[in-house]
């Protein structure tokens, strides 16, 4: 499949180092694009559940893909999340075309974009980090069980299911949390006069226009690479959610040694606001 060349690509909530991470699919996705700017919007490496006993080659290959992009001139901004919060001590670090930040304000096609992970809205993160970490481990276990269930379903020719999605959709508190999260992000963005706000964190991809009495804002969420396998891409100012399941699956089978070199990319349309 010919590589796409979006101005900006956004991935978040990859959770490298956990059983739920779909690293092979993410490598295939990264191999399908040559972005002008790659934004990793938090929880790329799962520092909460990281174990030396589990970091398979597929997970390392994702890191190699990002390093290859850096080598070939792609600008990369790594925004820290709650699971990789250890990077927050390195906020504003720059080396070559790599930048680490807590948030990013970017002017593109005349619109001001606000990127941040989103865990600042999470009450458990603020007041009970231990509780949040225990919840993260439970979530990882649920993903493992889900994979086993799907293997059984596949053998019987049945459609796969997502236990975590069903739980989220059936629990009113979870649905309300997602709605409150989006509303809070959008209201803050409108107050700050931003045109577009882009988050991760809640593993719920979204593309919507939010309006209130003060104005409107374009809200986007890149989803995740545990449940949804989604990203965001922007070309000529137009944003879209990219679902990996809708891409050509032949890229999954492509071997790393078959990769072709990518030339440097210039960014005449991008401006990082001060």
Sine and cosine of phi, psi and omega as CSV:
sin_phi,cos_phi,sin_psi,cos_psi,sin_omega,cos_omega
0.00,0.00,0.74,-0.68,0.00,-1.00
-0.92,0.39,0.67,-0.75,-0.03,-1.00
-0.92,0.39,0.67,-0.74,0.13,-0.99
-0.99,0.10,0.39,-0.92,-0.06,-1.00
-0.79,-0.61,0.90,0.43,0.03,-1.00
-0.93,0.38,0.45,-0.89,0.09,-1.00
-0.89,0.45,-0.70,0.72,-0.04,-1.00
-0.69,-0.72,0.65,-0.76,0.16,-0.99
-0.80,-0.60,0.65,-0.76,-0.03,-1.00
-0.81,-0.59,0.80,-0.60,0.15,-0.99
-0.82,-0.57,0.45,-0.89,0.05,-1.00
-0.44,-0.90,0.26,-0.97,0.12,-0.99
0.80,0.60,0.79,0.61,0.04,-1.00
-0.98,0.20,-0.65,0.76,0.03,-1.00
0.86,0.52,0.78,0.62,0.12,-0.99
-0.85,0.52,0.65,-0.76,-0.01,-1.00
1.00,-0.09,0.11,0.99,0.07,-1.00
-0.85,-0.53,0.36,-0.93,-0.03,-1.00
-0.93,0.36,-0.41,0.91,-0.05,-1.00
-0.98,0.18,-0.26,0.97,-0.08,-1.00
-0.93,0.38,0.78,-0.63,0.08,-1.00
-1.00,-0.06,0.95,0.30,-0.12,-0.99
-0.93,0.37,-0.64,0.77,-0.02,-1.00
-0.88,0.47,-0.67,0.75,0.03,-1.00
-0.92,0.40,-0.62,0.78,0.02,-1.00
-0.91,0.41,-0.65,0.76,0.06,-1.00
-0.86,0.51,-0.66,0.75,0.03,-1.00
-0.90,0.44,-0.65,0.76,0.03,-1.00
-0.89,0.45,-0.75,0.67,-0.01,-1.00
-0.87,0.49,-0.53,0.85,0.02,-1.00
-0.96,0.29,-0.24,0.97,-0.05,-1.00
-1.00,-0.05,-0.06,1.00,-0.07,-1.00
-0.76,-0.65,0.47,-0.88,0.20,-0.98
-0.79,-0.62,0.99,0.11,-0.08,-1.00
-0.99,0.17,0.40,-0.92,0.16,-0.99
-0.95,0.31,-0.58,0.82,0.00,-1.00
-0.62,-0.78,0.79,-0.62,0.11,-0.99
-0.96,-0.28,0.83,-0.56,0.05,-1.00
-0.94,-0.35,0.87,-0.50,0.09,-1.00
-0.99,-0.14,0.97,-0.26,-0.20,-0.98
-0.99,-0.11,0.84,0.54,0.18,-0.98
1.00,0.00,0.44,-0.90,0.04,-1.00
0.83,0.55,0.63,0.77,0.05,-1.00
-0.96,0.29,-0.79,0.62,0.12,-0.99
-0.95,-0.30,0.75,-0.67,-0.04,-1.00
-1.00,0.04,1.00,-0.05,-0.02,-1.00
-0.94,0.33,-0.35,0.94,0.00,-1.00
-0.95,0.31,-0.67,0.74,-0.11,-0.99
-0.94,-0.34,0.22,0.98,-0.05,-1.00
-0.91,0.43,0.69,-0.72,0.03,-1.00
-0.65,-0.76,0.68,-0.74,0.06,-1.00
-0.89,0.45,-0.35,0.94,-0.03,-1.00
-0.99,0.15,-0.20,0.98,-0.01,-1.00
-0.65,-0.76,0.99,-0.12,0.17,-0.99
-0.41,-0.91,0.98,0.21,-0.13,-0.99
-0.92,0.40,0.24,-0.97,-0.02,-1.00
-0.83,0.56,-0.56,0.83,0.00,-1.00
-0.89,0.46,-0.57,0.82,0.02,-1.00
-0.95,0.31,-0.66,0.76,0.05,-1.00
-0.90,0.43,-0.54,0.84,0.00,-1.00
-0.90,0.43,-0.56,0.83,0.05,-1.00
-0.88,0.47,-0.70,0.71,0.04,-1.00
-0.88,0.47,-0.64,0.77,0.03,-1.00
-0.88,0.47,-0.61,0.79,0.02,-1.00
-0.89,0.46,-0.69,0.73,0.01,-1.00
-0.91,0.42,-0.67,0.74,0.04,-1.00
-0.89,0.46,-0.60,0.80,0.04,-1.00
-0.90,0.44,-0.65,0.76,0.03,-1.00
-0.88,0.48,-0.69,0.72,0.04,-1.00
-0.87,0.49,-0.70,0.71,0.00,-1.00
-0.87,0.50,-0.58,0.81,-0.09,-1.00
-1.00,-0.06,0.20,0.98,0.17,-0.99
0.98,-0.18,0.03,1.00,0.03,-1.00
-0.97,0.25,0.74,-0.68,0.08,-1.00
-0.97,0.23,0.72,-0.69,-0.02,-1.00
-0.79,-0.61,0.80,-0.61,0.12,-0.99
-0.91,-0.41,0.85,-0.52,0.01,-1.00
-0.97,-0.24,0.95,-0.32,0.04,-1.00
-1.00,-0.09,0.83,-0.56,-0.07,-1.00
-0.95,0.30,0.51,-0.86,0.06,-1.00
-0.87,-0.49,-0.24,-0.97,-0.01,-1.00
-0.98,0.22,-0.54,0.84,0.00,-1.00
-0.99,0.17,-0.27,0.96,0.11,-0.99
-0.84,-0.54,0.63,0.77,-0.04,-1.00
-0.90,0.43,-0.28,0.96,0.03,-1.00
-0.88,0.48,-0.31,0.95,0.02,-1.00
-0.99,0.12,-0.17,0.99,-0.06,-1.00
-0.93,0.37,-0.35,0.94,0.08,-1.00
-0.95,0.32,-0.25,0.97,0.00,-1.00
-0.96,-0.28,0.32,0.95,0.01,-1.00
-0.82,0.57,0.66,-0.76,-0.02,-1.00
0.97,0.25,0.18,0.98,0.10,-1.00
-0.95,0.32,0.70,-0.72,0.04,-1.00
-0.72,-0.69,0.69,-0.72,0.10,-1.00
-0.51,-0.86,0.93,-0.36,-0.07,-1.00
0.89,0.46,-0.80,-0.59,0.01,-1.00
-0.98,-0.18,0.37,0.93,0.10,-0.99
-0.95,-0.31,0.70,-0.72,0.05,-1.00
-0.69,-0.72,0.71,-0.71,0.09,-1.00
-0.95,-0.32,0.72,-0.69,-0.08,-1.00
-0.51,-0.86,0.27,-0.96,0.13,-0.99
-1.00,0.02,-0.43,0.90,0.04,-1.00
-0.38,-0.92,0.21,-0.98,0.01,-1.00
-0.62,-0.78,0.77,-0.64,0.13,-0.99
-0.93,-0.36,0.87,-0.50,-0.16,-0.99
-0.76,-0.64,0.74,-0.68,0.08,-1.00
-0.99,-0.16,0.87,-0.49,0.00,-1.00
-0.64,-0.76,0.79,-0.62,-0.01,-1.00
0.80,0.60,0.62,0.79,0.08,-1.00
0.98,0.18,0.04,1.00,0.00,-1.00
-0.92,-0.40,0.61,-0.79,0.00,-1.00
-1.00,-0.02,0.85,-0.53,-0.03,-1.00
-0.96,-0.30,0.67,-0.74,0.03,-1.00
-0.88,-0.47,0.92,-0.40,0.01,-1.00
-0.95,-0.32,0.75,-0.66,0.17,-0.99
-0.34,-0.94,0.34,-0.94,-0.12,-0.99
-0.93,0.36,-0.79,0.61,0.08,-1.00
0.86,-0.51,-0.09,1.00,-0.04,-1.00
-0.94,0.33,-0.19,0.98,0.04,-1.00
-0.91,0.42,-0.29,0.96,0.02,-1.00
-1.00,-0.03,-0.05,1.00,-0.11,-0.99
-1.00,0.02,0.92,-0.39,-0.04,-1.00
-0.88,0.47,-0.64,0.77,-0.03,-1.00
-0.91,0.42,-0.51,0.86,0.03,-1.00
-0.93,0.36,-0.59,0.81,-0.06,-1.00
-0.97,0.25,-0.62,0.78,-0.20,-0.98
-0.90,-0.43,-0.24,0.97,0.00,-1.00
-0.47,-0.88,0.98,0.21,-0.03,-1.00
-0.89,0.47,-0.59,0.80,0.02,-1.00
-0.88,0.47,-0.69,0.73,0.02,-1.00
-0.88,0.48,-0.67,0.74,0.01,-1.00
-0.90,0.44,-0.64,0.77,0.00,-1.00
-0.93,0.38,-0.63,0.77,0.06,-1.00
-0.89,0.45,-0.63,0.78,0.06,-1.00
-0.89,0.45,-0.61,0.79,0.03,-1.00
-0.89,0.45,-0.63,0.78,0.02,-1.00
-0.93,0.36,-0.61,0.79,0.05,-1.00
-0.90,0.43,-0.62,0.79,0.03,-1.00
-0.90,0.44,-0.67,0.75,0.02,-1.00
-0.89,0.46,-0.64,0.77,0.03,-1.00
-0.91,0.41,-0.64,0.77,0.03,-1.00
-0.87,0.49,-0.64,0.77,0.02,-1.00
-0.90,0.44,-0.65,0.76,0.03,-1.00
-0.87,0.49,-0.72,0.70,0.03,-1.00
-0.88,0.48,-0.66,0.75,0.00,-1.00
-0.87,0.50,-0.66,0.75,0.01,-1.00
-0.90,0.43,-0.65,0.76,0.03,-1.00
-0.89,0.45,-0.71,0.70,0.01,-1.00
-0.87,0.50,-0.68,0.74,-0.02,-1.00
-0.92,0.39,-0.55,0.84,0.07,-1.00
-0.89,0.45,-0.66,0.75,0.03,-1.00
-0.90,0.43,-0.70,0.72,0.00,-1.00
-0.88,0.47,-0.65,0.76,0.01,-1.00
-0.88,0.48,-0.65,0.76,0.00,-1.00
-0.88,0.48,-0.51,0.86,0.00,-1.00
-0.99,-0.11,0.17,0.99,0.04,-1.00
0.95,0.32,0.39,0.92,0.00,-1.00
-0.99,-0.10,0.35,-0.94,-0.01,-1.00
-0.96,0.27,0.61,-0.80,0.03,-1.00
-0.92,0.39,0.38,-0.93,0.07,-1.00
-0.68,-0.73,0.33,-0.94,0.04,-1.00
-0.91,-0.42,0.95,-0.31,0.00,-1.00
-0.89,0.46,-0.67,0.74,-0.03,-1.00
-0.90,0.44,-0.62,0.78,0.04,-1.00
-0.90,0.44,-0.67,0.74,-0.01,-1.00
-0.90,0.43,-0.64,0.77,0.02,-1.00
-0.91,0.42,-0.71,0.70,0.00,-1.00
-0.87,0.50,-0.69,0.73,-0.06,-1.00
-0.95,0.30,-0.38,0.92,-0.05,-1.00
-1.00,-0.09,-0.32,0.95,-0.01,-1.00
-1.00,-0.08,0.90,-0.44,-0.08,-1.00
-0.86,0.50,-0.59,0.80,-0.01,-1.00
-0.90,0.44,-0.62,0.79,0.01,-1.00
-0.92,0.40,-0.70,0.71,0.02,-1.00
-0.88,0.47,-0.67,0.74,0.00,-1.00
-0.91,0.41,-0.62,0.78,0.01,-1.00
-0.88,0.48,-0.69,0.72,0.00,-1.00
-0.89,0.45,-0.69,0.72,0.01,-1.00
-0.90,0.44,-0.69,0.72,0.02,-1.00
-0.90,0.43,-0.63,0.78,0.03,-1.00
-0.86,0.52,-0.77,0.63,-0.03,-1.00
-0.90,0.43,-0.67,0.74,0.00,-1.00
-0.89,0.46,-0.70,0.71,0.00,-1.00
-0.88,0.47,-0.72,0.69,0.00,-1.00
-0.87,0.49,-0.68,0.73,-0.04,-1.00
-0.93,0.36,-0.67,0.74,0.00,-1.00
-0.90,0.43,-0.65,0.76,0.05,-1.00
-0.90,0.43,-0.65,0.76,0.01,-1.00
-0.89,0.45,-0.66,0.75,0.03,-1.00
-0.90,0.43,-0.67,0.74,0.02,-1.00
-0.87,0.50,-0.57,0.82,-0.02,-1.00
-1.00,0.01,0.06,1.00,0.04,-1.00
0.92,0.39,0.49,0.87,0.07,-1.00
-0.99,0.10,0.53,-0.85,0.01,-1.00
-1.00,0.02,-0.55,0.83,-0.06,-1.00
-0.69,-0.72,0.69,-0.72,0.08,-1.00
-0.83,-0.56,0.75,-0.66,-0.09,-1.00
-0.78,-0.63,0.83,-0.55,-0.05,-1.00
-0.81,-0.59,0.03,-1.00,0.16,-0.99
-0.71,-0.71,-0.74,-0.67,0.21,-0.98
0.97,0.24,-0.75,0.66,-0.14,-0.99
-1.00,-0.03,0.05,1.00,0.04,-1.00
0.82,0.57,0.63,0.78,-0.04,-1.00
-0.68,-0.73,0.99,-0.16,-0.04,-1.00
-0.92,0.39,0.53,-0.85,-0.08,-1.00
-0.37,-0.93,0.52,-0.86,0.09,-1.00
-0.55,-0.83,0.98,-0.20,-0.07,-1.00
-0.52,-0.85,0.37,-0.93,0.12,-0.99
-0.98,-0.21,0.83,-0.56,0.01,-1.00
-0.96,-0.28,0.69,-0.72,0.00,-1.00
-0.76,-0.65,0.59,-0.81,0.21,-0.98
-0.61,-0.79,-0.17,-0.99,-0.07,-1.00
-0.92,0.39,-0.27,0.96,-0.04,-1.00
-1.00,-0.07,-0.28,0.96,-0.02,-1.00
0.46,-0.89,-0.41,-0.91,-0.03,-1.00
-0.62,-0.78,0.33,-0.94,0.02,-1.00
-0.48,-0.88,0.50,-0.87,0.07,-1.00
-1.00,-0.02,0.91,-0.42,0.00,-1.00
-0.98,-0.21,0.75,-0.66,0.04,-1.00
-0.72,-0.69,0.59,-0.81,0.12,-0.99
-0.73,-0.69,0.74,-0.67,-0.12,-0.99
-0.98,0.18,-0.08,1.00,0.02,-1.00
0.98,0.21,-0.77,-0.63,-0.06,-1.00
-0.23,-0.97,0.08,-1.00,0.08,-1.00
-0.87,-0.50,0.56,0.83,0.10,-1.00
-0.90,-0.44,-0.77,0.64,-0.02,-1.00
-0.96,-0.26,-0.78,0.62,-0.21,-0.98
-1.00,-0.09,-0.47,0.88,-0.03,-1.00
0.83,0.56,0.85,0.53,-0.04,-1.00
-0.79,-0.61,0.36,-0.93,0.06,-1.00
-0.58,-0.81,0.02,-1.00,0.09,-1.00
-0.86,-0.52,0.60,-0.80,0.09,-1.00
-0.72,-0.70,0.60,-0.80,0.02,-1.00
-0.79,-0.61,0.77,-0.64,0.06,-1.00
-0.67,-0.74,0.83,-0.55,-0.02,-1.00
0.83,0.56,0.60,0.80,0.06,-1.00
1.00,0.08,-0.07,1.00,-0.03,-1.00
-0.98,-0.19,0.88,-0.48,-0.02,-1.00
-1.00,-0.07,0.52,-0.86,0.11,-0.99
-0.49,-0.87,0.48,-0.88,0.12,-0.99
-1.00,0.09,0.76,-0.65,0.03,-1.00
-0.96,-0.30,0.86,-0.51,0.01,-1.00
-0.99,-0.16,0.87,-0.50,-0.06,-1.00
-0.85,0.52,-0.55,0.84,-0.04,-1.00
-0.91,0.41,-0.30,0.95,0.00,-1.00
-1.00,-0.09,-0.06,1.00,0.04,-1.00
-1.00,0.07,0.24,-0.97,0.02,-1.00
-0.93,0.37,0.83,-0.56,-0.11,-0.99
-0.96,0.29,-0.19,0.98,-0.01,-1.00
-0.89,0.46,-0.39,0.92,-0.01,-1.00
-0.92,0.39,-0.42,0.91,0.00,-1.00
-0.90,0.43,-0.54,0.84,-0.09,-1.00
-1.00,0.07,-0.10,1.00,-0.06,-1.00
-0.95,0.32,0.75,-0.66,-0.02,-1.00
-0.99,0.15,0.54,-0.84,-0.02,-1.00
-0.83,0.56,-0.59,0.80,-0.06,-1.00
-0.95,0.32,-0.19,0.98,0.01,-1.00
-1.00,0.03,-0.03,1.00,-0.03,-1.00
-0.91,0.42,0.62,-0.78,0.06,-1.00
-0.99,-0.14,0.38,-0.93,-0.03,-1.00
-0.94,0.35,0.53,-0.85,0.03,-1.00
-0.90,-0.44,0.76,-0.65,-0.02,-1.00
-0.98,0.18,0.23,-0.97,0.02,-1.00
-0.87,0.49,0.50,-0.87,-0.02,-1.00
-0.87,-0.50,0.77,-0.64,0.06,-1.00
-1.00,-0.05,0.46,-0.89,-0.06,-1.00
-0.83,-0.55,0.93,0.37,-0.04,-1.00
-0.93,0.36,-0.34,0.94,-0.11,-0.99
-0.99,-0.13,-0.12,0.99,-0.10,-0.99
-0.97,-0.23,0.68,-0.74,0.04,-1.00
-0.64,-0.77,0.87,-0.49,0.04,-1.00
-0.99,0.10,0.84,-0.54,-0.04,-1.00
-0.95,0.30,0.54,-0.84,0.02,-1.00
-1.00,0.08,0.00,0.00,0.00,0.00
